[in-house]
Amino acid sequence: MTLYLDLSALQSVPAANLNRDDLGSPKQVRYGNAPRIRVSSQSWKRVIRHGVEQDLGEKAARTRMVPVKLKQALERAGWPEELAAFAGAQVAASAGKKGIGTEKEGHTSVLLFLPEAAIDELAAVCGEHREALEKGQGAKKPGQLLPTARIEEILKRRTASISLLGRMLAELPDANVDGAAQVAHAFTTHTAEPQRDYFTAVDDWLGEAETGSGHLDTAEFSAGVFYRYATVNITDLVKNLEGDAKAARTVLGSFAEHFLLSLPQAKRNSTAPHTLPDLAYLAVREHRPLSLAAAFETPVTADPLGGFSQKSRLALASYTKEINRLTGNRSRRFHGHATIAPDEQLTGLGDAHDSYDELIEAAVEAALPQSGEQQ
């Protein structure tokens, strides 16, 4: 049996541009035959990952700069620049049967995802084989001068965030990790389109008689109430963490917290859109996850006072209640919510909890009891 933690949230975001397209406009999607503002899953997933890594004290890096960072580490240790650069290239060349290709400036041809501490470990391997590297430095085809098995072991090492979010690396056998977490694109519960902002910047050193601005331009922004959804395959998470249920509890709780409290950082200095969700709904399910995005296939319309938040909360609760009726409330171990409006009748969303902390703790305990009596 497979267990999932489903996380849904409604969040009102004021004027912002959390996630831009290639032209700098807020990303969009058409859903229910209506335009919506969208924030990509990659954008939100990145800031969640950084939060989880900070909580757990084990940072990972998704990068093509492993040879460059290794070169810098070796130079700090006193290696000549050319030999350090050659060693960095050899790490890529010695990974896998055919190696990982490198491009200009020493970048690998593919993104690697590995613990940051791996650079020090790779530097230690290079130190142990410095003589072989010095001898092979001038060769036309030096081959693989570093022990392939050790290089692969380091590059394939996992952190909790890699176990949580997965890794795709076809160049190394057994390096792929099926991520336990899935994050959906967030979208507005109502019709919304980008708006344009004409702005100027004043030149502080203009003379008193001079007028005008030093710079003028236009930018786009958006605002709205977003439905956000993610799910964690708890069974896969425990498996990726080599059966450590206690570690899985910690990772699951950290992911849930940062899912609710994080915000993509694009243009934050000019918009400061630091809101929190005003409703969170968590459910622990067996067999399959369940997104509630279809609650907003018909766009929410503003209430008489002009807002979308309350009507979005009520729409989510109503839809969830009917979905629970259709499924007979089966295969669900837990569901509950926390909201900014405790007086609202959100009967479809399970037990009410006073805070996000209490909600997360209850959901994690239902999924992975501290007693270890997971069924």
LODREN-540876 format. One record per residue (C-alpha): x, y, z. Coordinates in nm, 2 decimals. Layout:
// LODREN-540876
X	Y	Z
...
// end
This chain:
// LODREN-540876
0.00	0.00	0.00
0.12	0.35	-0.09
0.07	0.65	0.13
0.05	1.02	0.01
0.04	1.35	0.18
-0.17	1.60	-0.02
-0.12	1.97	0.04
-0.36	2.23	-0.09
-0.34	2.61	-0.01
-0.51	2.93	-0.11
-0.29	3.24	-0.11
-0.37	3.60	-0.20
-0.08	3.77	-0.36
-0.08	4.15	-0.43
0.10	4.32	-0.72
0.39	4.10	-0.80
0.57	3.91	-1.08
0.66	3.59	-0.90
0.75	3.40	-1.22
0.83	3.55	-1.56
0.81	3.42	-1.91
1.08	3.48	-2.18
0.94	3.84	-2.23
0.93	3.93	-1.86
0.55	3.90	-1.83
0.38	3.70	-1.55
0.33	3.34	-1.68
-0.03	3.25	-1.77
-0.25	2.95	-1.84
-0.60	2.92	-1.98
-0.82	2.70	-1.77
-1.20	2.67	-1.77
-1.19	2.89	-2.09
-1.06	3.18	-1.88
-0.71	3.34	-1.86
-0.53	3.28	-1.53
-0.20	3.39	-1.39
0.03	3.10	-1.33
0.35	3.03	-1.12
0.55	2.74	-1.24
0.61	2.44	-1.02
0.99	2.48	-1.07
0.98	2.83	-0.93
0.81	2.73	-0.61
0.99	2.40	-0.58
1.33	2.57	-0.58
1.25	2.80	-0.28
1.10	2.50	-0.10
1.41	2.29	-0.16
1.64	2.56	-0.02
1.42	2.59	0.29
1.43	2.21	0.35
1.81	2.21	0.30
1.86	2.49	0.55
1.64	2.31	0.81
1.83	1.99	0.77
2.18	2.15	0.74
2.27	1.95	0.43
2.28	2.17	0.12
2.27	2.03	-0.23
2.35	2.20	-0.56
2.20	2.16	-0.90
2.48	2.28	-1.12
2.70	2.24	-1.43
3.00	2.39	-1.24
3.15	2.10	-1.06
3.48	2.11	-1.25
3.50	2.49	-1.20
3.43	2.46	-0.82
3.68	2.18	-0.79
3.94	2.38	-0.97
3.89	2.67	-0.73
3.91	2.43	-0.43
4.24	2.28	-0.55
4.38	2.63	-0.62
4.30	2.73	-0.27
4.50	2.42	-0.16
4.80	2.54	-0.35
4.77	2.36	-0.68
4.89	2.53	-1.00
4.60	2.67	-1.21
4.64	2.45	-1.51
4.68	2.13	-1.31
4.37	2.22	-1.10
4.17	2.28	-1.42
4.29	1.95	-1.56
4.18	1.77	-1.24
3.84	1.93	-1.26
3.80	1.81	-1.62
3.92	1.46	-1.51
3.65	1.43	-1.25
3.39	1.47	-1.53
3.59	1.24	-1.77
3.62	0.97	-1.50
3.25	0.95	-1.42
3.07	0.66	-1.59
3.20	0.44	-1.88
3.23	0.73	-2.12
3.25	1.02	-1.87
3.04	1.33	-1.85
3.12	1.57	-2.13
3.25	1.92	-2.06
3.20	2.24	-2.25
3.37	2.58	-2.26
3.47	2.73	-1.93
3.48	2.39	-1.77
3.10	2.34	-1.73
2.96	1.99	-1.76
2.73	1.92	-2.05
2.45	1.81	-1.81
2.32	1.94	-1.48
2.44	1.75	-1.18
2.25	1.74	-0.85
2.48	1.65	-0.56
2.56	1.75	-0.20
2.77	2.06	-0.17
3.02	1.87	0.05
3.10	1.65	-0.26
3.35	1.92	-0.38
3.57	1.86	-0.08
3.55	1.48	-0.12
3.64	1.51	-0.49
3.93	1.73	-0.40
4.06	1.47	-0.16
4.04	1.20	-0.44
4.24	1.43	-0.67
4.50	1.48	-0.40
4.54	1.11	-0.36
4.60	1.07	-0.74
4.79	1.39	-0.80
5.09	1.21	-0.94
4.88	1.04	-1.21
4.72	1.37	-1.29
5.05	1.54	-1.33
5.18	1.27	-1.56
4.86	1.27	-1.77
4.83	1.65	-1.79
5.01	1.68	-2.12
4.88	1.37	-2.29
4.66	1.41	-2.60
4.41	1.15	-2.48
4.48	1.10	-2.11
4.18	0.87	-2.05
4.03	0.82	-1.71
4.30	0.90	-1.45
4.08	0.89	-1.14
3.91	0.59	-0.99
3.57	0.57	-1.16
3.40	0.38	-0.88
3.49	0.65	-0.62
3.40	0.94	-0.84
3.06	0.78	-0.92
3.00	0.71	-0.56
3.05	1.07	-0.47
2.84	1.21	-0.76
2.56	0.97	-0.68
2.54	1.05	-0.31
2.20	1.17	-0.19
2.08	1.43	0.05
1.73	1.45	0.19
1.63	1.71	-0.07
1.75	1.47	-0.35
1.55	1.19	-0.19
1.25	1.42	-0.18
1.27	1.59	-0.52
1.45	1.33	-0.73
1.75	1.34	-0.97
1.78	1.26	-1.34
2.13	1.17	-1.45
2.14	0.91	-1.74
2.52	0.93	-1.77
2.57	0.75	-1.44
2.43	0.40	-1.37
2.19	0.40	-1.07
2.22	0.78	-1.01
1.86	0.85	-1.10
1.63	0.90	-0.80
1.25	0.90	-0.84
1.14	1.21	-0.65
0.89	1.15	-0.37
0.74	1.50	-0.40
0.53	1.64	-0.69
0.45	2.01	-0.71
0.18	2.15	-0.93
0.18	2.49	-1.11
-0.01	2.74	-0.90
-0.29	2.94	-1.08
-0.54	3.20	-0.99
-0.88	3.08	-0.88
-1.04	3.35	-1.09
-0.99	3.52	-1.42
-0.67	3.73	-1.42
-0.44	3.89	-1.67
-0.11	4.08	-1.65
-0.12	4.46	-1.59
0.14	4.71	-1.71
0.33	4.95	-1.49
0.50	5.26	-1.63
0.78	5.37	-1.40
1.06	5.62	-1.39
1.39	5.65	-1.19
1.51	6.00	-1.09
1.88	6.10	-1.14
1.98	6.23	-0.80
2.26	6.45	-0.94
2.06	6.65	-1.19
2.10	7.02	-1.15
1.82	7.22	-0.99
1.72	7.36	-1.33
1.71	7.02	-1.50
1.39	6.82	-1.51
1.29	6.47	-1.63
1.40	6.13	-1.52
1.72	5.93	-1.56
1.54	5.62	-1.67
1.19	5.52	-1.78
1.04	5.19	-1.88
0.74	4.96	-1.84
0.71	4.64	-1.65
0.43	4.39	-1.60
0.28	4.25	-1.28
-0.02	4.06	-1.16
-0.23	4.00	-0.85
-0.48	3.73	-0.74
-0.57	3.44	-0.52
-0.37	3.13	-0.61
-0.46	2.76	-0.57
-0.14	2.57	-0.48
-0.11	2.19	-0.46
0.17	1.94	-0.39
0.18	1.58	-0.29
0.45	1.36	-0.13
0.46	0.99	-0.19
0.54	0.90	0.17
0.62	0.53	0.09
0.88	0.64	-0.17
1.02	0.90	0.06
1.09	0.63	0.33
1.24	0.40	0.07
1.46	0.68	-0.07
1.58	0.74	0.29
1.67	0.37	0.32
1.38	0.29	0.55
1.45	0.56	0.81
1.09	0.66	0.91
1.22	0.90	1.17
1.42	1.09	0.90
1.11	1.08	0.68
0.90	1.24	0.95
1.15	1.53	0.97
1.17	1.57	0.59
0.80	1.55	0.55
0.73	1.81	0.82
0.99	2.04	0.67
0.85	2.01	0.32
0.50	2.08	0.44
0.62	2.39	0.64
0.81	2.54	0.35
0.53	2.46	0.10
0.30	2.68	0.31
0.55	2.95	0.41
0.77	3.00	0.11
0.74	3.24	-0.18
0.93	3.27	-0.51
1.17	3.56	-0.49
1.15	3.72	-0.83
1.13	4.10	-0.82
1.09	4.09	-0.44
1.28	4.42	-0.39
1.03	4.61	-0.61
0.71	4.43	-0.50
0.76	4.28	-0.15
0.46	4.04	-0.19
0.52	3.86	0.14
0.18	3.71	0.21
0.09	3.37	0.36
-0.19	3.13	0.26
-0.51	3.21	0.43
-0.62	2.85	0.40
-0.43	2.52	0.41
-0.59	2.17	0.37
-0.38	1.86	0.43
-0.49	1.50	0.37
-0.32	1.16	0.41
-0.44	0.92	0.15
-0.38	0.56	0.05
-0.34	0.43	-0.31
-0.34	0.77	-0.50
-0.31	1.14	-0.45
-0.59	1.39	-0.52
-0.56	1.75	-0.64
-0.85	1.98	-0.59
-0.77	2.21	-0.88
-1.10	2.13	-1.05
-1.27	2.33	-0.77
-1.17	2.63	-0.98
-1.24	2.51	-1.33
-1.53	2.75	-1.32
-1.36	3.08	-1.22
-1.45	3.23	-0.89
-1.63	3.56	-0.92
-1.58	3.85	-0.68
-1.81	3.89	-0.38
-2.01	4.22	-0.35
-1.72	4.38	-0.17
-1.49	4.29	-0.46
-1.26	4.02	-0.31
-1.19	3.66	-0.42
-1.04	3.51	-0.11
-1.36	3.41	0.09
-1.54	3.28	-0.22
-1.23	3.07	-0.31
-1.22	2.92	0.04
-1.59	2.83	0.02
-1.55	2.69	-0.33
-1.27	2.47	-0.22
-1.46	2.34	0.08
-1.78	2.28	-0.12
-1.59	2.09	-0.40
-1.39	1.88	-0.15
-1.71	1.78	0.03
-1.86	1.65	-0.29
-1.54	1.47	-0.39
-1.54	1.30	-0.05
-1.90	1.20	-0.10
-1.82	1.05	-0.44
-1.52	0.85	-0.30
-1.71	0.75	0.01
-1.44	0.90	0.23
-1.24	0.58	0.18
-0.86	0.55	0.16
-0.81	0.86	0.37
-0.64	0.84	0.70
-0.65	1.20	0.79
-0.77	1.54	0.66
-0.78	1.88	0.83
-0.74	2.25	0.77
-0.62	2.57	0.92
-0.77	2.90	0.81
-0.76	3.27	0.87
-1.14	3.27	0.90
-1.23	3.01	1.16
-1.59	3.12	1.17
-1.65	3.01	0.81
-1.84	2.68	0.75
-1.56	2.48	0.58
-1.73	2.15	0.66
-1.57	1.96	0.37
-1.22	2.01	0.49
-1.20	1.79	0.80
-1.11	1.90	1.15
-1.01	2.26	1.21
-0.66	2.33	1.35
-0.56	2.65	1.52
-0.23	2.69	1.34
-0.03	2.55	1.05
0.21	2.39	1.29
-0.07	2.20	1.46
-0.21	2.09	1.12
0.13	1.97	0.99
0.21	1.79	1.31
-0.13	1.61	1.30
-0.09	1.51	0.94
0.27	1.38	0.98
0.16	1.18	1.29
-0.12	1.02	1.09
0.12	0.93	0.81
0.42	0.82	1.01
0.32	0.76	1.38
0.61	0.81	1.62
0.52	0.47	1.77
0.63	0.32	1.44
0.30	0.14	1.39
0.25	0.25	1.03
0.00	0.02	0.86
// end
